[in-house]
Amino acid sequence: MRRRRLVFGLSIFIFLNSLGFAQEVQKEITLEKIVVTATRTERMIEEVSGRIEIITKDEIERHRGSGSKVDDILSYLSGLTHVRGNGVYSLGAQATLRGLSNEQARTLVLIDGIPINKSDTGEVNFNRIHLNEIERIEIFKGPASSLYGNNAMGGVINIITTKPDKPFKGSVEGFYGTYDTVGANVDFSGRLPKEKDSGFFFKGSLHYLNSDGYISTPEEMRTPYTVKRFVEEGIGSATFGYDFNKLNSIVFRVDYFDDKRGEGVKYFAKDGVHREFDTWMYSLRYQGGSGEMRWQGKIFWQNENYQRVSERLRKMTYTRFDVDSDRTDMGIDGSFTIPLLTHNFLTLGGDIREGRVDASDIYKTSPDRADNKGKLRIYGLWLQDELFLFKERLSILAGIRYDYARFFDGSFFSTVSPFNQLNGKQEENSWHALSPRLSARYQWTSGLSTYVSYGRGFRASILDDLCRSGIMWGIYKIANPKLNPEKIDSFEFGLDSFMWKPIKINSSIYYSIGSDFLYYVPTGDSLNGRPLYRRENIDRVISYGIEIDVRFDFTKNLIPFLNYTYNRAKIDQFDQRPEIEGQALTRTPKHQIKAGITWLNPYVNISLLGRFKSRQFVYTNEMTQTIASINGYTTVDIKLWKELFKTLTLSLSAENLFNKRYMESADDRAPGLYVTGQVAYIF
């Protein structure tokens, strides 16, 4: 059966692409999209020997609702698995590439080239990114550690923000929706003097959202203490920059995010069980060039103060503890690109990144507390060579990166029995990673090109696994400071073809072998008679898949798209627990279909979007590797909007139009139909 499904998928891949051979495009097709994420140099998208996608600002505007987040926009990409089971009320969301489970740490996310994955958890807080600020999103699929190092196992998502191009402009928006959701956005920007390529520029952005929320717990699982999930969030950012000329500029940016989210349970605490995220981020970027030489440098510092109120009532015994965790990430990187020959470019660079955690569990119903600390520092050096031959019909890229990592200053202290037996400093550890990449693309005709690539990616263990012990999923878990990084080797073939000018088919097939993946296993020891578990590096994971994108360009006013993803990811070898060999990775549906159509017209613009996700597995207890099957589902979103007088826009969006109360976990339902109306004034 498995072979039949794979053969069927391959047949679709070959058939759709063979259409591109049936009719060679005689008219030259100009692609004007320039990307930077795949090579860290400016390249036309058709020159990149790999699979890269671009989401433009216009596409973001067409597809988003008033409460949408950036991961909601990403969810329509092929090869991307999106998890946001509670909609706007979700504590966090995942957007992972190439079937690598719901571990956000396996997909690197950048804002203007600066990493925002947290070293403590590997996660990205997509809630803190304001859609109004985004100019475009570049997504590079497949391992990219040869350039970016840690976290770039499945690929890279680079969110590129807008740059002011007018003396002054701005907008004010207000929206209201389901579950008494209210919100507002304010954006403004300017440039002095008026020249586009030189002078001082600035921009600012504010966002506010508040919603009473909904009950996510299925009816049969509710208790007298079940309450609504709620959300209160605020986002602010300010950017100041100076363009010396077209190639040389410096930009300073500061971001702030203040967020509180309920988890649907309340005993005695004012807001019940809830989490708060208080985040500051500062960055300084410089880019320059002269002739064909290019250079750039970045410095960043990010701190998230994470707090959680955790309370429970068991057998009439009430307990509460509050989590207070400071998660800090910082780094510096630079690169330099020089032309060696007419069609040969060499890029070299390096970076240093450090992540820190200083966390405490402070008990309110007893005098106890538990503390954990740790630091992870990674040094990276990389080299990349780009070669263009045969009148630039053939592009070849070779790259390699070396990383050296060190875990240090780790410690754990607890007054809670029996975990006080684990108190003390954590053992220091160091490791290294070598990440090569080799790829080539050939442009057979103006309407047909193919590429092949090999790449290796890695991701370091999160600090939470390296230095924190405690209870997870009701089981005793201890830290393991000796963990090695996960690694993956991926082989890929892609084909891009035009059947005729209005239709383009992009397709990729890949096969990946993962090693040293992190899973919880029993240590064989016990604490007060209860078994101990910890993360370990297991032997081998296999992942393979097919991605097919069909893009249509019939008219400027009618814009459809369609894509299909097949993925199979499984545990191939697990010597410590051979009984789960062959088990699928969690949150890796085999089939995903995503489609949409936008109709721009003089009356009311309409965007209709649909997504299908097949059955998947989720953990009911990650420690024991116990899983449950979650049914597949289909959702449909619609957006209507009308521009009046070129300054006023009215819009109405309905997410999950048919009120599908699907589940992304074993005990939480989606909010169903979510309707918002928005008024925006542009000045």
TIZAPA-463479 format. One line per 3 residues: number of its first residue (from 1); their letters; for each residue x, y, z of C-alpha. Coordinates in nm, 2 decimals, always signed. Each point is the difference from the previous one (the first is absolute). Example, Ala and Ser with C-alpha at 12.3 -4.5 7.8 and 13.67 -1.06 7.14 Angstrom:
2
1 = as = +1.23:-0.45:+0.78; +0.14:+0.34:-0.07 .
***
This chain:
683
1 = mrr = +0.00:+0.00:+0.00; +0.28:+0.24:+0.09; +0.18:-0.07:-0.33 .
4 = rrl = -0.33:+0.06:-0.19; -0.05:+0.34:+0.16; +0.36:+0.10:-0.07 .
7 = vfg = -0.03:-0.11:-0.36; -0.33:+0.19:-0.03; +0.16:+0.31:+0.13 .
10 = lsi = +0.30:-0.03:-0.23; -0.24:-0.05:-0.29; -0.17:+0.33:+0.07 .
13 = fif = +0.34:+0.17:+0.03; +0.11:-0.14:-0.34; -0.33:+0.06:-0.18 .
16 = lns = -0.04:+0.36:+0.11; +0.35:+0.09:-0.09; +0.00:-0.19:-0.33 .
19 = lgf = -0.26:+0.26:-0.11; +0.28:+0.25:+0.01; +0.19:-0.20:-0.27 .
22 = aqe = -0.31:-0.02:-0.22; +0.01:+0.36:-0.11; +0.32:+0.20:+0.02 .
25 = vqk = -0.05:+0.36:+0.08; +0.13:+0.21:-0.29; -0.05:+0.34:+0.17 .
28 = eit = +0.26:+0.10:+0.26; -0.16:+0.03:+0.34; +0.15:+0.25:+0.24 .
31 = lek = +0.00:-0.08:+0.37; +0.07:+0.32:+0.20; +0.00:-0.16:+0.35 .
34 = ivv = +0.33:+0.05:+0.17; +0.08:-0.21:+0.31; +0.27:+0.01:+0.26 .
37 = tat = -0.08:-0.29:+0.24; +0.12:-0.30:-0.20; +0.36:+0.13:-0.06 .
40 = rte = +0.03:+0.32:+0.22; +0.06:+0.18:-0.33; -0.25:+0.17:-0.23 .
43 = rmi = -0.11:-0.25:-0.26; -0.28:-0.03:-0.25; -0.23:-0.28:+0.12 .
46 = eev = +0.07:-0.21:-0.31; +0.37:+0.01:+0.07; -0.04:-0.18:+0.34 .
49 = sgr = +0.08:-0.37:-0.01; -0.26:-0.10:+0.26; -0.36:+0.05:+0.08 .
52 = iei = -0.09:+0.34:+0.12; -0.34:+0.17:+0.03; -0.09:+0.37:+0.03 .
55 = itk = -0.31:+0.14:+0.17; -0.05:+0.36:-0.11; -0.16:+0.28:+0.19 .
58 = dei = -0.30:-0.01:-0.24; -0.05:-0.37:+0.07; +0.01:+0.07:+0.37 .
61 = erh = -0.26:+0.26:-0.03; -0.22:-0.22:-0.21; +0.01:-0.30:+0.23 .
64 = rgs = +0.00:+0.14:+0.35; -0.29:+0.06:+0.24; +0.00:+0.27:+0.27 .
67 = gsk = +0.14:-0.23:+0.26; +0.23:-0.20:-0.22; +0.36:-0.07:+0.09 .
70 = vdd = +0.30:-0.05:-0.23; -0.02:-0.38:+0.04; -0.36:+0.01:-0.13 .
73 = ils = +0.14:+0.14:-0.32; +0.27:-0.26:-0.01; -0.25:-0.28:+0.04 .
76 = yls = -0.09:+0.01:-0.37; +0.35:-0.10:-0.11; +0.08:-0.35:-0.13 .
79 = glt = +0.24:-0.20:+0.21; -0.09:+0.20:+0.32; -0.19:-0.15:+0.29 .
82 = hvr = -0.19:+0.26:+0.20; -0.13:-0.05:+0.35; -0.22:+0.27:+0.17 .
85 = gng = -0.28:-0.21:+0.16; -0.16:+0.28:+0.20; +0.01:+0.27:-0.27 .
88 = vys = +0.09:+0.35:+0.13; -0.02:-0.14:+0.36; +0.28:-0.25:-0.06 .
91 = lga = +0.29:+0.02:+0.25; +0.24:-0.06:-0.28; +0.00:-0.12:-0.36 .
94 = qat = +0.23:-0.21:-0.21; +0.09:+0.03:-0.36; +0.24:-0.28:-0.09 .
97 = lrg = +0.14:-0.10:-0.34; +0.05:-0.34:-0.16; -0.18:-0.21:+0.25 .
100 = lsn = +0.23:+0.04:+0.30; -0.28:-0.04:+0.26; -0.12:+0.30:+0.20 .
103 = eqa = +0.35:+0.09:+0.12; +0.03:+0.37:-0.09; +0.37:-0.03:+0.09 .
106 = rtl = +0.04:-0.20:-0.33; -0.10:+0.30:-0.21; +0.19:+0.33:+0.03 .
109 = vli = -0.21:+0.32:+0.00; +0.16:+0.34:-0.07; -0.11:+0.36:+0.00 .
112 = dgi = +0.21:+0.19:-0.24; +0.26:-0.27:+0.02; +0.01:-0.01:+0.38 .
115 = pin = -0.09:-0.33:+0.18; -0.29:+0.01:+0.24; -0.01:-0.37:+0.11 .
118 = ksd = +0.04:-0.01:+0.37; +0.29:-0.21:+0.13; -0.19:-0.11:+0.31 .
121 = tge = -0.29:-0.16:-0.19; +0.09:+0.02:-0.37; -0.34:+0.17:-0.06 .
124 = vnf = -0.10:+0.31:-0.18; -0.27:+0.23:+0.14; -0.19:+0.07:-0.33 .
127 = nri = -0.25:+0.20:+0.20; +0.25:+0.29:+0.04; +0.04:+0.07:-0.37 .
130 = hln = -0.22:+0.27:-0.14; -0.12:-0.08:-0.36; -0.02:+0.37:-0.10 .
133 = eie = +0.38:+0.03:+0.02; +0.08:-0.28:-0.24; +0.12:+0.08:-0.35 .
136 = rie = +0.05:-0.37:-0.10; +0.08:-0.34:+0.14; +0.27:-0.22:-0.16 .
139 = ifk = -0.02:-0.37:+0.08; +0.29:-0.23:-0.09; -0.09:-0.37:+0.03 .
142 = gpa = +0.25:-0.26:+0.09; +0.31:+0.01:+0.22; +0.17:+0.34:+0.01 .
145 = ssl = +0.25:-0.05:+0.29; +0.29:+0.05:-0.25; -0.09:+0.37:+0.03 .
148 = ygn = -0.21:+0.04:+0.31; +0.12:-0.27:+0.24; -0.23:-0.09:+0.29 .
151 = nam = -0.37:-0.07:-0.06; +0.01:+0.00:-0.38; -0.07:-0.38:-0.03 .
154 = ggv = -0.32:+0.02:-0.20; +0.05:+0.35:-0.15; -0.01:+0.37:+0.07 .
157 = ini = -0.28:+0.25:+0.02; +0.12:+0.36:-0.04; -0.25:+0.27:+0.08 .
160 = itt = +0.11:+0.32:-0.17; -0.14:+0.32:+0.12; -0.10:+0.31:-0.19 .
163 = kpd = +0.23:+0.29:-0.07; -0.15:+0.36:-0.03; -0.01:+0.14:-0.35 .
166 = kpf = -0.21:+0.32:+0.04; +0.04:+0.32:+0.20; -0.28:-0.11:+0.23 .
169 = kgs = -0.28:-0.25:+0.00; -0.21:-0.19:+0.25; -0.31:-0.20:+0.08 .
172 = veg = -0.25:-0.04:+0.29; -0.21:-0.32:+0.03; -0.27:-0.12:+0.23 .
175 = fyg = -0.17:-0.34:+0.01; -0.26:-0.20:+0.19; -0.09:-0.37:-0.02 .
178 = tyd = -0.12:-0.32:+0.15; +0.04:-0.07:+0.37; -0.01:+0.38:+0.07 .
181 = tvg = +0.33:+0.05:-0.17; +0.12:+0.36:-0.04; +0.32:+0.14:-0.13 .
184 = anv = +0.18:+0.28:-0.17; +0.31:+0.07:-0.21; +0.20:+0.32:-0.05 .
187 = dfs = +0.29:+0.02:-0.25; +0.20:+0.29:-0.13; +0.33:+0.06:-0.19 .
190 = grl = +0.20:+0.27:-0.16; +0.31:+0.09:-0.19; +0.21:+0.32:+0.01 .
193 = pke = +0.09:+0.14:-0.24; -0.23:-0.13:-0.27; +0.27:-0.19:-0.20 .
196 = kds = -0.07:-0.38:+0.00; +0.37:-0.11:+0.01; +0.14:+0.23:+0.26 .
199 = gff = -0.08:+0.18:+0.32; -0.16:-0.07:+0.34; -0.31:-0.22:+0.03 .
202 = fkg = -0.22:-0.12:+0.29; -0.31:-0.20:+0.07; -0.22:-0.11:+0.29 .
205 = slh = -0.27:-0.26:+0.06; -0.25:-0.07:+0.28; -0.25:-0.29:+0.03 .
208 = yln = -0.25:-0.08:+0.27; -0.24:-0.30:+0.03; -0.23:-0.11:+0.28 .
211 = sdg = -0.25:-0.29:-0.01; -0.22:-0.17:+0.26; +0.07:-0.33:-0.17 .
214 = yis = -0.17:-0.34:-0.01; -0.02:-0.33:+0.17; +0.24:-0.23:-0.18 .
217 = tpe = -0.05:-0.31:+0.22; -0.23:-0.26:-0.16; -0.33:-0.01:+0.19 .
220 = emr = +0.05:-0.36:+0.13; +0.33:+0.11:+0.17; -0.12:+0.32:+0.17 .
223 = tpy = +0.00:+0.06:+0.37; -0.14:+0.27:+0.23; +0.34:+0.17:-0.04 .
226 = tvk = -0.01:+0.01:-0.38; +0.00:+0.36:-0.13; +0.06:+0.19:-0.33 .
229 = rfv = +0.34:+0.05:-0.15; +0.07:+0.37:-0.04; +0.26:+0.22:-0.15 .
232 = eeg = +0.14:+0.35:+0.07; +0.29:+0.11:-0.22; +0.19:+0.31:-0.09 .
235 = igs = +0.28:+0.05:-0.26; +0.21:+0.30:-0.06; +0.31:+0.06:-0.22 .
238 = atf = +0.21:+0.29:-0.11; +0.26:+0.01:-0.27; +0.26:+0.27:-0.09 .
241 = gyd = +0.24:-0.01:-0.28; +0.23:+0.19:-0.24; +0.07:-0.08:-0.36 .
244 = fnk = +0.35:+0.13:-0.10; -0.08:-0.10:-0.36; -0.17:-0.28:-0.19 .
247 = lns = +0.23:-0.27:+0.14; +0.10:+0.13:+0.34; -0.24:+0.03:+0.29 .
250 = ivf = -0.03:-0.04:+0.38; -0.32:-0.09:+0.19; -0.08:-0.01:+0.37 .
253 = rvd = -0.32:-0.17:+0.11; -0.17:-0.06:+0.33; -0.30:-0.24:+0.06 .
256 = yfd = -0.23:-0.04:+0.30; -0.26:-0.27:+0.06; -0.23:-0.03:+0.31 .
259 = dkr = -0.24:-0.29:+0.00; -0.23:-0.19:+0.24; -0.18:-0.32:-0.10 .
262 = geg = -0.24:-0.22:+0.20; +0.02:-0.38:-0.01; -0.37:-0.08:+0.07 .
265 = vky = +0.02:-0.10:+0.37; -0.06:+0.21:+0.31; +0.00:-0.09:+0.37 .
268 = fak = +0.09:+0.30:+0.22; +0.25:+0.21:-0.19; -0.14:+0.32:-0.15 .
271 = dgv = +0.06:-0.10:-0.36; +0.01:-0.37:+0.06; +0.28:-0.21:-0.16 .
274 = hre = +0.16:+0.24:-0.25; +0.32:+0.11:-0.16; +0.16:+0.34:-0.05 .
277 = fdt = +0.27:+0.09:-0.25; +0.19:+0.33:+0.04; +0.25:+0.03:-0.29 .
280 = wmy = +0.26:+0.26:-0.10; +0.22:-0.02:-0.30; +0.27:+0.24:-0.13 .
283 = slr = +0.19:-0.04:-0.32; +0.26:+0.20:-0.20; +0.06:-0.08:-0.37 .
286 = yqg = +0.25:+0.14:-0.24; +0.03:-0.10:-0.37; +0.23:+0.15:-0.25 .
289 = gsg = +0.15:-0.05:-0.34; +0.23:+0.14:-0.27; -0.01:-0.12:-0.36 .
292 = emr = -0.09:-0.37:+0.02; +0.14:-0.04:+0.36; -0.25:-0.03:+0.28 .
295 = wqg = +0.03:-0.01:+0.38; -0.23:-0.01:+0.30; +0.00:-0.02:+0.37 .
298 = kif = -0.27:-0.05:+0.27; -0.02:+0.02:+0.38; -0.31:-0.10:+0.20 .
301 = wqn = -0.12:-0.05:+0.35; -0.33:-0.16:+0.09; -0.15:-0.06:+0.35 .
304 = eny = -0.33:-0.17:+0.08; -0.13:+0.01:+0.35; -0.23:-0.30:+0.01 .
307 = qrv = -0.24:-0.05:+0.29; -0.26:-0.26:+0.07; -0.25:-0.05:+0.27 .
310 = ser = -0.06:-0.37:+0.05; -0.26:-0.12:+0.25; -0.19:-0.32:+0.05 .
313 = lrk = -0.23:-0.18:+0.24; +0.03:-0.37:+0.07; -0.19:-0.18:+0.26 .
316 = mty = -0.09:+0.33:+0.17; +0.37:+0.10:+0.02; +0.08:+0.33:-0.17 .
319 = trf = +0.35:+0.08:-0.13; +0.13:+0.29:-0.20; +0.34:+0.10:-0.13 .
322 = dvd = +0.10:+0.29:-0.22; +0.27:-0.03:-0.27; +0.23:+0.30:-0.05 .
325 = sdr = +0.25:-0.06:-0.28; +0.24:+0.24:-0.17; +0.09:-0.12:-0.35 .
328 = tdm = +0.28:+0.20:-0.17; +0.15:-0.05:-0.34; +0.27:+0.22:-0.16 .
331 = gid = +0.24:-0.01:-0.28; +0.21:+0.16:-0.26; +0.08:-0.10:-0.36 .
334 = gsf = +0.16:+0.14:-0.31; +0.06:-0.11:-0.36; +0.20:+0.12:-0.30 .
337 = tip = -0.06:-0.08:-0.37; +0.26:+0.06:-0.27; +0.00:-0.08:-0.37 .
340 = llt = +0.29:-0.23:-0.09; -0.07:-0.02:-0.38; -0.27:+0.14:-0.22 .
343 = hnf = -0.25:-0.27:+0.11; +0.15:-0.12:+0.33; -0.09:+0.14:+0.34 .
346 = ltl = +0.16:-0.10:+0.33; -0.18:+0.08:+0.33; +0.16:-0.06:+0.34 .
349 = ggd = -0.14:+0.08:+0.34; -0.02:-0.08:+0.37; -0.22:+0.04:+0.30 .
352 = ire = -0.02:-0.05:+0.37; -0.33:-0.07:+0.18; -0.08:-0.05:+0.36 .
355 = grv = -0.32:-0.11:+0.17; -0.06:+0.02:+0.38; -0.27:-0.11:+0.24 .
358 = das = -0.06:+0.10:+0.36; -0.32:-0.15:+0.12; -0.18:-0.06:+0.32 .
361 = diy = -0.31:-0.19:+0.11; -0.13:+0.19:+0.31; -0.26:-0.18:+0.21 .
364 = kts = -0.29:+0.20:+0.15; -0.15:-0.28:+0.21; +0.33:-0.10:+0.16 .
367 = pdr = +0.34:+0.16:+0.06; +0.16:-0.20:-0.28; +0.18:+0.11:-0.32 .
370 = adn = +0.20:-0.15:-0.28; +0.26:+0.18:-0.21; +0.18:-0.09:-0.32 .
373 = kgk = +0.27:+0.19:-0.20; +0.21:-0.06:-0.30; +0.18:+0.15:-0.30 .
376 = lri = +0.06:-0.13:-0.35; +0.25:+0.18:-0.22; +0.06:-0.09:-0.37 .
379 = ygl = +0.29:+0.13:-0.22; -0.05:-0.04:-0.38; +0.22:+0.06:-0.31 .
382 = wlq = -0.13:-0.06:-0.35; +0.11:+0.02:-0.36; -0.21:+0.00:-0.32 .
385 = del = +0.10:+0.00:-0.37; -0.25:+0.08:-0.27; +0.09:-0.07:-0.36 .
388 = flf = -0.20:+0.09:-0.32; +0.09:-0.17:-0.33; -0.13:-0.04:-0.36 .
391 = ker = -0.14:+0.35:-0.01; -0.14:-0.04:+0.35; -0.22:-0.30:-0.10 .
394 = lsi = +0.19:-0.21:+0.25; +0.04:+0.11:+0.36; +0.21:-0.20:+0.25 .
397 = lag = +0.02:+0.07:+0.38; +0.23:-0.16:+0.24; +0.01:+0.09:+0.37 .
400 = iry = +0.13:-0.12:+0.33; -0.04:+0.12:+0.36; +0.18:-0.10:+0.32 .
403 = dya = -0.17:+0.05:+0.34; +0.15:-0.04:+0.34; -0.24:+0.00:+0.30 .
406 = rff = +0.04:+0.02:+0.37; -0.25:-0.06:+0.28; +0.11:+0.16:+0.33 .
409 = dgs = -0.11:+0.16:+0.33; -0.27:-0.25:+0.03; -0.16:-0.07:+0.34 .
412 = ffs = -0.31:-0.14:+0.17; -0.13:+0.07:+0.35; -0.33:-0.10:+0.16 .
415 = tvs = -0.14:-0.02:+0.35; -0.27:-0.24:-0.12; +0.04:-0.36:+0.10 .
418 = pfn = +0.12:-0.22:-0.17; +0.15:+0.24:-0.26; +0.23:+0.15:+0.26 .
421 = qln = +0.20:-0.31:-0.04; +0.10:+0.12:-0.35; +0.13:+0.34:+0.12 .
424 = gkq = +0.34:+0.13:-0.13; +0.19:+0.12:-0.30; -0.06:-0.16:-0.33 .
427 = een = +0.30:-0.15:-0.18; +0.14:+0.22:-0.28; -0.01:-0.14:-0.35 .
430 = swh = +0.13:+0.10:-0.35; -0.06:-0.13:-0.35; +0.06:+0.10:-0.36 .
433 = als = -0.20:-0.03:-0.33; +0.11:+0.00:-0.36; -0.27:+0.10:-0.24 .
436 = prl = +0.07:-0.03:-0.38; -0.22:+0.09:-0.29; +0.03:-0.07:-0.37 .
439 = sar = -0.26:+0.09:-0.26; -0.04:+0.08:-0.37; -0.28:+0.14:-0.22 .
442 = yqw = -0.02:-0.02:-0.38; -0.23:+0.22:-0.22; -0.09:-0.23:-0.29 .
445 = tsg = -0.23:+0.25:-0.17; -0.16:+0.32:+0.11; -0.29:-0.20:+0.14 .
448 = lst = +0.18:-0.31:+0.14; +0.27:-0.04:+0.27; +0.11:-0.27:+0.24 .
451 = yvs = +0.21:-0.01:+0.31; +0.17:-0.26:+0.22; +0.14:+0.06:+0.35 .
454 = ygr = +0.15:-0.16:+0.30; +0.01:+0.17:+0.34; +0.06:-0.08:+0.37 .
457 = gfr = -0.18:+0.18:+0.28; +0.01:-0.01:+0.38; -0.17:+0.14:+0.30 .
460 = asi = +0.15:+0.02:+0.35; -0.19:-0.13:+0.31; -0.21:+0.26:+0.17 .
463 = ldd = +0.11:+0.13:+0.34; -0.31:-0.14:+0.16; +0.13:-0.35:-0.07 .
466 = lcr = +0.36:+0.08:+0.10; -0.06:+0.15:+0.34; -0.36:-0.04:+0.13 .
469 = sgi = -0.13:-0.29:+0.20; -0.36:-0.04:+0.13; -0.33:-0.16:-0.09 .
472 = mwg = -0.13:-0.02:-0.36; -0.31:-0.18:-0.11; -0.03:-0.12:+0.36 .
475 = iyk = +0.34:-0.18:-0.02; +0.34:+0.08:+0.16; +0.24:+0.15:-0.25 .
478 = ian = +0.37:+0.09:+0.05; +0.23:+0.22:-0.19; +0.26:-0.14:-0.24 .
481 = pkl = +0.29:+0.25:-0.06; +0.18:-0.26:-0.22; -0.24:+0.02:-0.30 .
484 = npe = +0.14:+0.03:-0.35; -0.17:+0.20:-0.27; -0.26:-0.16:-0.24 .
487 = kid = +0.12:-0.04:-0.35; -0.16:-0.06:-0.34; +0.13:-0.08:-0.35 .
490 = sfe = -0.24:+0.09:-0.28; +0.01:-0.08:-0.37; -0.24:+0.19:-0.23 .
493 = fgl = -0.10:+0.03:-0.36; -0.22:+0.28:-0.14; -0.16:+0.09:-0.33 .
496 = dsf = -0.16:+0.33:-0.10; -0.20:+0.01:-0.32; -0.24:+0.22:-0.19 .
499 = mwk = -0.28:-0.18:-0.20; -0.07:+0.33:-0.15; +0.04:+0.35:+0.13 .
502 = pik = -0.29:+0.02:+0.24; +0.08:-0.32:+0.18; +0.32:-0.09:+0.19 .
505 = ins = +0.07:-0.33:+0.19; +0.27:-0.01:+0.26; +0.07:-0.35:+0.14 .
508 = siy = +0.25:-0.16:+0.24; +0.07:-0.35:+0.13; +0.23:-0.06:+0.29 .
511 = ysi = +0.14:-0.28:+0.22; +0.15:+0.08:+0.34; +0.19:-0.21:+0.26 .
514 = gsd = +0.00:+0.14:+0.35; +0.24:-0.11:+0.28; +0.03:+0.07:+0.37 .
517 = fly = -0.36:+0.12:+0.02; -0.11:+0.08:+0.36; -0.26:-0.22:+0.18 .
520 = yvp = -0.08:-0.08:+0.36; +0.11:-0.34:+0.12; +0.00:-0.16:+0.35 .
523 = tgd = +0.34:+0.03:+0.16; -0.04:-0.33:+0.20; +0.04:+0.20:+0.32 .
526 = sln = -0.28:+0.11:+0.23; -0.07:+0.28:+0.25; -0.20:-0.09:+0.31 .
529 = grp = -0.12:-0.32:-0.19; -0.11:+0.19:-0.31; +0.19:-0.06:-0.33 .
532 = lyr = +0.21:+0.28:-0.14; -0.01:+0.11:-0.37; +0.22:+0.23:-0.19 .
535 = ren = +0.07:+0.11:-0.36; +0.24:-0.21:-0.20; +0.14:+0.00:-0.35 .
538 = idr = -0.16:-0.29:-0.19; +0.13:-0.18:-0.31; -0.19:+0.09:-0.32 .
541 = vis = -0.30:+0.17:-0.14; -0.11:-0.01:-0.37; -0.20:+0.26:-0.17 .
544 = ygi = -0.10:+0.03:-0.37; -0.25:+0.19:-0.19; -0.14:+0.17:-0.31 .
547 = eid = -0.11:+0.37:-0.05; -0.19:+0.12:-0.30; -0.10:+0.37:-0.05 .
550 = vrf = -0.22:+0.11:-0.29; -0.02:+0.37:-0.05; -0.24:+0.18:-0.24 .
553 = dft = +0.03:+0.34:-0.16; -0.30:+0.03:-0.23; -0.07:+0.37:+0.08 .
556 = knl = +0.11:+0.25:+0.26; -0.35:-0.01:+0.16; -0.04:-0.38:+0.03 .
559 = ipf = +0.27:-0.16:+0.21; -0.03:-0.37:+0.09; +0.25:-0.24:+0.14 .
562 = lny = +0.02:-0.38:+0.09; +0.26:-0.21:+0.17; +0.04:-0.36:+0.13 .
565 = tyn = +0.24:-0.15:+0.26; +0.07:-0.36:+0.07; +0.22:-0.08:+0.29 .
568 = rak = +0.11:-0.31:+0.19; +0.21:+0.04:+0.31; +0.07:-0.29:+0.23 .
571 = idq = +0.23:-0.13:+0.27; +0.22:-0.25:-0.19; +0.23:-0.12:+0.27 .
574 = fdq = -0.03:+0.04:+0.38; +0.21:-0.26:+0.19; -0.12:+0.12:+0.34 .
577 = rpe = -0.36:-0.05:-0.09; -0.03:-0.23:-0.31; -0.37:-0.05:+0.05 .
580 = ieg = -0.07:+0.35:-0.15; +0.22:-0.04:-0.30; -0.21:+0.08:-0.31 .
583 = qal = -0.21:+0.25:+0.20; -0.09:+0.32:-0.19; +0.14:+0.32:+0.14 .
586 = trt = -0.27:+0.20:+0.18; -0.19:+0.28:-0.19; +0.12:-0.12:-0.34 .
589 = pkh = -0.31:-0.06:-0.21; +0.07:-0.20:-0.32; -0.22:+0.22:-0.22 .
592 = qik = -0.07:+0.37:-0.01; -0.18:+0.19:-0.27; -0.03:+0.38:+0.00 .
595 = agi = -0.18:+0.22:-0.26; -0.14:+0.34:-0.04; -0.13:+0.26:-0.24 .
598 = twl = -0.01:+0.38:+0.02; -0.24:+0.20:-0.22; +0.08:+0.38:-0.02 .
601 = npy = -0.29:+0.19:-0.14; -0.15:+0.35:+0.01; -0.28:-0.11:+0.24 .
604 = vni = +0.13:-0.22:+0.28; +0.33:-0.18:+0.00; -0.02:-0.37:+0.11 .
607 = sll = +0.26:-0.24:+0.12; -0.10:-0.37:+0.06; +0.25:-0.24:+0.16 .
610 = grf = -0.01:-0.36:+0.09; +0.22:-0.25:+0.18; -0.01:-0.38:+0.04 .
613 = ksr = +0.22:-0.18:+0.25; -0.02:-0.38:+0.02; +0.00:-0.21:+0.32 .
616 = qfv = +0.30:+0.05:+0.23; +0.14:-0.12:+0.33; +0.05:+0.21:+0.31 .
619 = ytn = +0.15:-0.07:+0.34; -0.22:-0.09:+0.29; +0.32:-0.05:+0.20 .
622 = emt = +0.33:+0.09:-0.16; +0.20:-0.15:+0.28; -0.13:-0.35:-0.06 .
625 = qti = -0.04:+0.06:-0.38; -0.37:-0.06:+0.03; -0.19:+0.14:-0.30 .
628 = asi = -0.36:+0.04:-0.12; -0.14:+0.03:-0.35; -0.17:+0.33:-0.09 .
631 = ngy = -0.24:+0.01:-0.28; +0.07:+0.20:-0.31; -0.20:+0.31:-0.08 .
634 = ttv = -0.08:+0.27:-0.26; -0.04:+0.37:+0.07; -0.12:+0.28:-0.23 .
637 = dik = +0.07:+0.37:+0.06; -0.15:+0.30:-0.19; +0.08:+0.37:-0.01 .
640 = lwk = -0.20:+0.28:-0.15; +0.14:+0.36:-0.03; -0.08:+0.32:-0.18 .
643 = elf = +0.22:+0.31:-0.04; -0.18:+0.33:+0.01; +0.15:+0.34:-0.11 .
646 = ktl = +0.35:-0.17:+0.00; +0.03:+0.08:+0.37; -0.27:-0.21:+0.17 .
649 = tls = -0.02:-0.38:-0.01; -0.28:-0.21:+0.15; +0.06:-0.37:+0.04 .
652 = lsa = -0.18:-0.31:+0.14; +0.17:-0.33:+0.05; -0.14:-0.34:+0.11 .
655 = enl = +0.26:-0.26:+0.11; -0.12:-0.36:+0.02; -0.31:+0.09:-0.20 .
658 = fnk = -0.18:-0.33:+0.05; +0.06:+0.00:+0.38; +0.22:-0.31:+0.00 .
661 = rym = +0.10:-0.07:+0.37; +0.31:-0.19:-0.09; +0.26:-0.11:+0.25 .
664 = esa = +0.38:+0.04:-0.02; +0.05:-0.17:+0.34; -0.18:-0.27:+0.19 .
667 = ddr = -0.18:+0.23:+0.24; -0.06:+0.34:-0.18; -0.24:+0.11:-0.27 .
670 = apg = +0.04:+0.29:-0.24; -0.22:+0.30:+0.05; -0.21:-0.07:-0.31 .
673 = lyv = -0.14:+0.29:-0.21; +0.19:+0.32:+0.07; -0.13:+0.32:-0.16 .
676 = tgq = +0.16:+0.34:+0.01; -0.08:+0.33:-0.16; +0.26:+0.28:-0.06 .
679 = vay = +0.01:+0.36:-0.09; +0.34:+0.14:-0.12; +0.08:+0.36:-0.08 .
682 = if = +0.32:+0.08:-0.20; +0.17:+0.34:+0.01 .
***
